[in-house]
Amino acid sequence: MNIDGAEHVRKGFERFDLVPSSDVKPALQLPKTVAGQDFLK
């Protein structure tokens, strides 16, 4: 898993208060075909 992919997962965890928030933003956008994107918003 690359760093950007890990940051997308982290943002999903932040939404549910499972990890502390961070100011790091993923540089790449996930394609719309990737499942589970509703957890990342």
PQR file of N, CA, C, O and H, with PARSE charges and radii, in Angstrom:
ATOM      1  N   MET A   1       0.854  -1.171   0.000 -0.4000 1.5000
ATOM      2  CA  MET A   1       0.000   0.000   0.000 -0.0000 2.0000
ATOM      3  C   MET A   1       0.900   1.233   0.000  0.5500 1.7000
ATOM      4  O   MET A   1       1.870   1.310   0.754 -0.5500 1.4000
ATOM      5  N   ASN A   2       0.569   2.177  -0.842 -0.4000 1.5000
ATOM      6  CA  ASN A   2       1.387   3.384  -0.857 -0.0000 2.0000
ATOM      7  C   ASN A   2       0.881   4.382   0.185  0.5500 1.7000
ATOM      8  O   ASN A   2      -0.186   4.194   0.770 -0.5500 1.4000
ATOM      9  H   ASN A   2      -0.219   2.114  -1.454  0.4000 1.0000
ATOM     10  N   ILE A   3       1.635   5.414   0.404 -0.4000 1.5000
ATOM     11  CA  ILE A   3       1.303   6.409   1.423 -0.0000 2.0000
ATOM     12  C   ILE A   3      -0.031   7.080   1.129  0.5500 1.7000
ATOM     13  O   ILE A   3      -0.828   7.292   2.043 -0.5500 1.4000
ATOM     14  H   ILE A   3       2.502   5.567  -0.070  0.4000 1.0000
ATOM     15  N   ASP A   4      -0.283   7.414  -0.123 -0.4000 1.5000
ATOM     16  CA  ASP A   4      -1.535   8.079  -0.473 -0.0000 2.0000
ATOM     17  C   ASP A   4      -2.732   7.160  -0.215  0.5500 1.7000
ATOM     18  O   ASP A   4      -3.762   7.611   0.285 -0.5500 1.4000
ATOM     19  H   ASP A   4       0.365   7.241  -0.865  0.4000 1.0000
ATOM     20  N   GLY A   5      -2.602   5.892  -0.549 -0.4000 1.5000
ATOM     21  CA  GLY A   5      -3.677   4.931  -0.282 -0.0000 2.0000
ATOM     22  C   GLY A   5      -3.934   4.792   1.213  0.5500 1.7000
ATOM     23  O   GLY A   5      -5.084   4.706   1.644 -0.5500 1.4000
ATOM     24  H   GLY A   5      -1.766   5.526  -0.956  0.4000 1.0000
ATOM     25  N   ALA A   6      -2.877   4.770   1.991 -0.4000 1.5000
ATOM     26  CA  ALA A   6      -3.018   4.674   3.444 -0.0000 2.0000
ATOM     27  C   ALA A   6      -3.715   5.910   4.006  0.5500 1.7000
ATOM     28  O   ALA A   6      -4.475   5.810   4.970 -0.5500 1.4000
ATOM     29  H   ALA A   6      -1.943   4.840   1.641  0.4000 1.0000
ATOM     30  N   GLU A   7      -3.466   7.059   3.416 -0.4000 1.5000
ATOM     31  CA  GLU A   7      -4.104   8.286   3.904 -0.0000 2.0000
ATOM     32  C   GLU A   7      -5.603   8.277   3.618  0.5500 1.7000
ATOM     33  O   GLU A   7      -6.381   8.808   4.411 -0.5500 1.4000
ATOM     34  H   GLU A   7      -2.849   7.141   2.633  0.4000 1.0000
ATOM     35  N   HIS A   8      -6.019   7.690   2.513 -0.4000 1.5000
ATOM     36  CA  HIS A   8      -7.455   7.553   2.243 -0.0000 2.0000
ATOM     37  C   HIS A   8      -8.114   6.686   3.317  0.5500 1.7000
ATOM     38  O   HIS A   8      -9.209   6.996   3.784 -0.5500 1.4000
ATOM     39  H   HIS A   8      -5.388   7.258   1.869  0.4000 1.0000
ATOM     40  N   VAL A   9      -7.448   5.606   3.703 -0.4000 1.5000
ATOM     41  CA  VAL A   9      -7.979   4.735   4.759 -0.0000 2.0000
ATOM     42  C   VAL A   9      -8.033   5.494   6.075  0.5500 1.7000
ATOM     43  O   VAL A   9      -9.016   5.398   6.811 -0.5500 1.4000
ATOM     44  H   VAL A   9      -6.557   5.354   3.324  0.4000 1.0000
ATOM     45  N   ARG A  10      -6.988   6.242   6.372 -0.4000 1.5000
ATOM     46  CA  ARG A  10      -6.942   7.018   7.615 -0.0000 2.0000
ATOM     47  C   ARG A  10      -8.081   8.028   7.682  0.5500 1.7000
ATOM     48  O   ARG A  10      -8.691   8.197   8.738 -0.5500 1.4000
ATOM     49  H   ARG A  10      -6.190   6.320   5.774  0.4000 1.0000
ATOM     50  N   LYS A  11      -8.375   8.698   6.575 -0.4000 1.5000
ATOM     51  CA  LYS A  11      -9.476   9.668   6.556 -0.0000 2.0000
ATOM     52  C   LYS A  11     -10.807   8.977   6.857  0.5500 1.7000
ATOM     53  O   LYS A  11     -11.670   9.552   7.520 -0.5500 1.4000
ATOM     54  H   LYS A  11      -7.879   8.560   5.717  0.4000 1.0000
ATOM     55  N   GLY A  12     -10.971   7.753   6.374 -0.4000 1.5000
ATOM     56  CA  GLY A  12     -12.175   6.989   6.704 -0.0000 2.0000
ATOM     57  C   GLY A  12     -12.249   6.690   8.196  0.5500 1.7000
ATOM     58  O   GLY A  12     -13.321   6.776   8.795 -0.5500 1.4000
ATOM     59  H   GLY A  12     -10.270   7.286   5.835  0.4000 1.0000
ATOM     60  N   PHE A  13     -11.115   6.339   8.796 -0.4000 1.5000
ATOM     61  CA  PHE A  13     -11.076   6.080  10.237 -0.0000 2.0000
ATOM     62  C   PHE A  13     -11.366   7.347  11.031  0.5500 1.7000
ATOM     63  O   PHE A  13     -12.035   7.288  12.063 -0.5500 1.4000
ATOM     64  H   PHE A  13     -10.245   6.269   8.309  0.4000 1.0000
ATOM     65  N   GLU A  14     -10.872   8.489  10.565 -0.4000 1.5000
ATOM     66  CA  GLU A  14     -11.123   9.758  11.252 -0.0000 2.0000
ATOM     67  C   GLU A  14     -12.612  10.050  11.336  0.5500 1.7000
ATOM     68  O   GLU A  14     -13.094  10.585  12.334 -0.5500 1.4000
ATOM     69  H   GLU A  14     -10.329   8.537   9.727  0.4000 1.0000
ATOM     70  N   ARG A  15     -13.323   9.701  10.302 -0.4000 1.5000
ATOM     71  CA  ARG A  15     -14.769   9.965  10.267 -0.0000 2.0000
ATOM     72  C   ARG A  15     -15.488   9.287  11.433  0.5500 1.7000
ATOM     73  O   ARG A  15     -16.487   9.802  11.934 -0.5500 1.4000
ATOM     74  H   ARG A  15     -12.932   9.266   9.491  0.4000 1.0000
ATOM     75  N   PHE A  16     -14.981   8.137  11.862 -0.4000 1.5000
ATOM     76  CA  PHE A  16     -15.597   7.391  12.958 -0.0000 2.0000
ATOM     77  C   PHE A  16     -14.840   7.569  14.278  0.5500 1.7000
ATOM     78  O   PHE A  16     -15.039   6.804  15.222 -0.5500 1.4000
ATOM     79  H   PHE A  16     -14.169   7.718  11.455  0.4000 1.0000
ATOM     80  N   ASP A  17     -13.969   8.588  14.337 -0.4000 1.5000
ATOM     81  CA  ASP A  17     -13.170   8.897  15.535 -0.0000 2.0000
ATOM     82  C   ASP A  17     -12.335   7.712  16.015  0.5500 1.7000
ATOM     83  O   ASP A  17     -12.178   7.508  17.219 -0.5500 1.4000
ATOM     84  H   ASP A  17     -13.808   9.210  13.570  0.4000 1.0000
ATOM     85  N   LEU A  18     -11.808   6.941  15.086 -0.4000 1.5000
ATOM     86  CA  LEU A  18     -10.961   5.805  15.442 -0.0000 2.0000
ATOM     87  C   LEU A  18      -9.487   6.182  15.507  0.5500 1.7000
ATOM     88  O   LEU A  18      -8.686   5.458  16.098 -0.5500 1.4000
ATOM     89  H   LEU A  18     -11.936   7.106  14.108  0.4000 1.0000
ATOM     90  N   VAL A  19      -9.131   7.298  14.910 -0.4000 1.5000
ATOM     91  CA  VAL A  19      -7.759   7.807  14.953 -0.0000 2.0000
ATOM     92  C   VAL A  19      -7.831   9.320  15.117  0.5500 1.7000
ATOM     93  O   VAL A  19      -8.834   9.929  14.746 -0.5500 1.4000
ATOM     94  H   VAL A  19      -9.782   7.886  14.430  0.4000 1.0000
ATOM     95  N   PRO A  20      -6.784   9.939  15.666 -0.5600 1.5000
ATOM     96  CA  PRO A  20      -6.789  11.402  15.765  0.2800 2.0000
ATOM     97  C   PRO A  20      -6.753  12.037  14.376  0.5500 1.7000
ATOM     98  O   PRO A  20      -6.199  11.463  13.439 -0.5500 1.4000
ATOM     99  N   SER A  21      -7.332  13.200  14.252 -0.4000 1.5000
ATOM    100  CA  SER A  21      -7.357  13.872  12.951 -0.0000 2.0000
ATOM    101  C   SER A  21      -5.958  14.354  12.573  0.5500 1.7000
ATOM    102  O   SER A  21      -5.112  14.605  13.431 -0.5500 1.4000
ATOM    103  H   SER A  21      -7.783  13.667  15.013  0.4000 1.0000
ATOM    104  N   SER A  22      -5.743  14.476  11.273 -0.4000 1.5000
ATOM    105  CA  SER A  22      -4.466  14.972  10.766 -0.0000 2.0000
ATOM    106  C   SER A  22      -4.741  15.990   9.667  0.5500 1.7000
ATOM    107  O   SER A  22      -5.839  16.046   9.113 -0.5500 1.4000
ATOM    108  H   SER A  22      -6.430  14.273  10.575  0.4000 1.0000
ATOM    109  N   ASP A  23      -3.733  16.788   9.365 -0.4000 1.5000
ATOM    110  CA  ASP A  23      -3.853  17.800   8.316 -0.0000 2.0000
ATOM    111  C   ASP A  23      -3.369  17.279   6.969  0.5500 1.7000
ATOM    112  O   ASP A  23      -3.393  18.013   5.981 -0.5500 1.4000
ATOM    113  H   ASP A  23      -2.841  16.743   9.815  0.4000 1.0000
ATOM    114  N   VAL A  24      -2.931  16.029   6.914 -0.4000 1.5000
ATOM    115  CA  VAL A  24      -2.422  15.453   5.674 -0.0000 2.0000
ATOM    116  C   VAL A  24      -3.592  15.170   4.747  0.5500 1.7000
ATOM    117  O   VAL A  24      -4.584  14.563   5.151 -0.5500 1.4000
ATOM    118  H   VAL A  24      -2.911  15.433   7.716  0.4000 1.0000
ATOM    119  N   LYS A  25      -3.470  15.612   3.502 -0.4000 1.5000
ATOM    120  CA  LYS A  25      -4.506  15.384   2.494 -0.0000 2.0000
ATOM    121  C   LYS A  25      -3.954  14.441   1.426  0.5500 1.7000
ATOM    122  O   LYS A  25      -2.826  14.628   0.969 -0.5500 1.4000
ATOM    123  H   LYS A  25      -2.665  16.105   3.174  0.4000 1.0000
ATOM    124  N   PRO A  26      -4.724  13.436   1.023 -0.5600 1.5000
ATOM    125  CA  PRO A  26      -4.269  12.567  -0.065  0.2800 2.0000
ATOM    126  C   PRO A  26      -4.061  13.378  -1.350  0.5500 1.7000
ATOM    127  O   PRO A  26      -4.877  14.235  -1.690 -0.5500 1.4000
ATOM    128  N   ALA A  27      -2.979  13.103  -2.045 -0.4000 1.5000
ATOM    129  CA  ALA A  27      -2.668  13.850  -3.267 -0.0000 2.0000
ATOM    130  C   ALA A  27      -3.474  13.354  -4.463  0.5500 1.7000
ATOM    131  O   ALA A  27      -3.730  14.119  -5.393 -0.5500 1.4000
ATOM    132  H   ALA A  27      -2.316  12.407  -1.769  0.4000 1.0000
ATOM    133  N   LEU A  28      -3.872  12.094  -4.451 -0.4000 1.5000
ATOM    134  CA  LEU A  28      -4.584  11.506  -5.584 -0.0000 2.0000
ATOM    135  C   LEU A  28      -6.054  11.305  -5.256  0.5500 1.7000
ATOM    136  O   LEU A  28      -6.417  11.103  -4.097 -0.5500 1.4000
ATOM    137  H   LEU A  28      -3.663  11.473  -3.696  0.4000 1.0000
ATOM    138  N   GLN A  29      -6.898  11.362  -6.277 -0.4000 1.5000
ATOM    139  CA  GLN A  29      -8.323  11.069  -6.129 -0.0000 2.0000
ATOM    140  C   GLN A  29      -8.562   9.604  -6.461  0.5500 1.7000
ATOM    141  O   GLN A  29      -7.987   9.079  -7.414 -0.5500 1.4000
ATOM    142  H   GLN A  29      -6.603  11.527  -7.218  0.4000 1.0000
ATOM    143  N   LEU A  30      -9.404   8.947  -5.685 -0.4000 1.5000
ATOM    144  CA  LEU A  30      -9.772   7.569  -5.998 -0.0000 2.0000
ATOM    145  C   LEU A  30     -10.763   7.558  -7.146  0.5500 1.7000
ATOM    146  O   LEU A  30     -11.627   8.433  -7.213 -0.5500 1.4000
ATOM    147  H   LEU A  30      -9.872   9.373  -4.911  0.4000 1.0000
ATOM    148  N   PRO A  31     -10.664   6.592  -8.051 -0.5600 1.5000
ATOM    149  CA  PRO A  31     -11.655   6.482  -9.125  0.2800 2.0000
ATOM    150  C   PRO A  31     -13.037   6.197  -8.541  0.5500 1.7000
ATOM    151  O   PRO A  31     -13.150   5.562  -7.493 -0.5500 1.4000
ATOM    152  N   LYS A  32     -14.073   6.660  -9.207 -0.4000 1.5000
ATOM    153  CA  LYS A  32     -15.450   6.460  -8.741 -0.0000 2.0000
ATOM    154  C   LYS A  32     -15.825   4.986  -8.655  0.5500 1.7000
ATOM    155  O   LYS A  32     -16.781   4.636  -7.964 -0.5500 1.4000
ATOM    156  H   LYS A  32     -13.981   7.177 -10.059  0.4000 1.0000
ATOM    157  N   THR A  33     -15.090   4.117  -9.345 -0.4000 1.5000
ATOM    158  CA  THR A  33     -15.410   2.690  -9.351 -0.0000 2.0000
ATOM    159  C   THR A  33     -14.920   1.966  -8.096  0.5500 1.7000
ATOM    160  O   THR A  33     -15.257   0.799  -7.895 -0.5500 1.4000
ATOM    161  H   THR A  33     -14.313   4.402  -9.907  0.4000 1.0000
ATOM    162  N   VAL A  34     -14.135   2.630  -7.253 -0.4000 1.5000
ATOM    163  CA  VAL A  34     -13.637   2.012  -6.028 -0.0000 2.0000
ATOM    164  C   VAL A  34     -14.771   1.968  -5.003  0.5500 1.7000
ATOM    165  O   VAL A  34     -15.372   2.993  -4.681 -0.5500 1.4000
ATOM    166  H   VAL A  34     -13.861   3.578  -7.416  0.4000 1.0000
ATOM    167  N   ALA A  35     -15.050   0.780  -4.502 -0.4000 1.5000
ATOM    168  CA  ALA A  35     -16.144   0.608  -3.536 -0.0000 2.0000
ATOM    169  C   ALA A  35     -15.790   1.224  -2.183  0.5500 1.7000
ATOM    170  O   ALA A  35     -14.615   1.333  -1.832 -0.5500 1.4000
ATOM    171  H   ALA A  35     -14.562  -0.052  -4.763  0.4000 1.0000
ATOM    172  N   GLY A  36     -16.809   1.624  -1.430 -0.4000 1.5000
ATOM    173  CA  GLY A  36     -16.630   2.115  -0.073 -0.0000 2.0000
ATOM    174  C   GLY A  36     -16.303   3.580   0.048  0.5500 1.7000
ATOM    175  O   GLY A  36     -15.931   4.027   1.132 -0.5500 1.4000
ATOM    176  H   GLY A  36     -17.764   1.536  -1.715  0.4000 1.0000
ATOM    177  N   GLN A  37     -16.424   4.346  -1.010 -0.4000 1.5000
ATOM    178  CA  GLN A  37     -16.064   5.756  -0.946 -0.0000 2.0000
ATOM    179  C   GLN A  37     -17.000   6.566  -0.061  0.5500 1.7000
ATOM    180  O   GLN A  37     -16.638   7.659   0.374 -0.5500 1.4000
ATOM    181  H   GLN A  37     -16.727   3.983  -1.891  0.4000 1.0000
ATOM    182  N   ASP A  38     -18.194   6.053   0.216 -0.4000 1.5000
ATOM    183  CA  ASP A  38     -19.105   6.780   1.092 -0.0000 2.0000
ATOM    184  C   ASP A  38     -18.552   6.876   2.514  0.5500 1.7000
ATOM    185  O   ASP A  38     -18.992   7.733   3.280 -0.5500 1.4000
ATOM    186  H   ASP A  38     -18.488   5.165  -0.137  0.4000 1.0000
ATOM    187  N   PHE A  39     -17.599   6.019   2.885 -0.4000 1.5000
ATOM    188  CA  PHE A  39     -16.980   6.088   4.203 -0.0000 2.0000
ATOM    189  C   PHE A  39     -15.870   7.133   4.265  0.5500 1.7000
ATOM    190  O   PHE A  39     -15.404   7.467   5.355 -0.5500 1.4000
ATOM    191  H   PHE A  39     -17.242   5.322   2.263  0.4000 1.0000
ATOM    192  N   LEU A  40     -15.444   7.646   3.136 -0.4000 1.5000
ATOM    193  CA  LEU A  40     -14.322   8.578   3.088 -0.0000 2.0000
ATOM    194  C   LEU A  40     -14.747  10.032   3.062  0.5500 1.7000
ATOM    195  O   LEU A  40     -13.893  10.918   3.092 -0.5500 1.4000
ATOM    196  H   LEU A  40     -15.823   7.374   2.251  0.4000 1.0000
ATOM    197  N   LYS A  41     -16.027  10.303   3.008 -0.4000 1.5000
ATOM    198  CA  LYS A  41     -16.486  11.695   2.902 -0.0000 2.0000
ATOM    199  C   LYS A  41     -16.691  12.320   4.242  0.5500 1.7000
ATOM    200  O   LYS A  41     -17.076  13.487   4.327 -0.5500 1.4000
ATOM    201  H   LYS A  41     -16.721   9.583   2.984  0.4000 1.0000
TER
END
